[in-house]
Every structure is written in structure tokens, then in C-alpha cells.
Amino acid sequence: MSSIEDQLRAASRETAREVSPDSVPPLRLPPASTRYNGAGQQRAGWGASLVGRRLAPVAAAAAVLVIAIAATGVATLAHTPLQP
């Protein structure tokens, strides 16, 4: 182990001794029927999530195709000699 790892372990142990188990409030989870998105907001109904699940792969594939076509076009233009 390196000295940095030892210092980090010692610092975390010291900090852990300062926090008593009674000072940490219990974790209260929302009911299972309530669903949240990553931003902490409630998600839309079941239908909206189904549409998003189906369109996400299609949008990703379309983006890959657009990038591939654009890269091919740029490569073709880069190798075309200029006419005076």
C-alpha cells in the first residue's frame, strides 16, 4: 500500500469516529408505487416511458448513421483535388 492510501484510511477512520450512529437520520424511501427519474422528479405515466424506451434506440441508430454519412462526405471532399 502507498502512503497516500494509508493517510486516506487514517483520515476516514478519524472522521468516522466523530459521527455517532444517533446523529444520522434514518433513510426513508418513497413507496414502491411512486417512481422518480434521475432528477428526483416523478416520471410521467406508463405510456410515456414505453414510448421513450422504444424511440431511444432508434434515435441512437439515426445519430450513428448521420455521423457516418457526414464523415464519409468530409473524407471524400478532403481527397478530391481542387480544379483551378
C-alpha positions, -999 to +999 in steps of 0.1 A: +000+000+000+011+035-007+014+062+019-015+081+003-038+051+008-027+049+045-033+086+050-068+084+034-077+053+055-065+071+087-084+102+079-116+083+071-114+064+103-108+096+123-138+112+107-160+081+113-152+083+150-166+118+151-200+108+136-222+090+161-248+065+149-276+085+166-267+117+146-276+101+112-313+102+104-329+070+091-333+067+054-370+070+043-377+056+009-409+066-011-435+039-017-428+015-045-457+028-065-440+062-068-413+063-094-387+090-099-365+100-128-328+108-123-335+144-115-357+135-085-389+143-102-419+120-107-419+103-141-447+106-165-473+078-169-466+043-181-472+051-217-447+079-219-419+057-206-428+030-231-425+055-260-392+067-247-379+032-244-388+024-280-376+056-295-342+058-277-325+030-297-340+043-330-326+078-322-292+064-314-290+044-346-301+075-366-274+096-349-247+070-358-259+069-394-258+107-397-223+108-383-211+080-406-225+098-437-210+131-427-176+115-420-177+098-454-186+131-471-158+150-454-133+123-463-144+123-499-141+161-501-107+160-485-093+137-512-109+155-541-083+177-559-093+213-564-099+225-600-083+259-610 
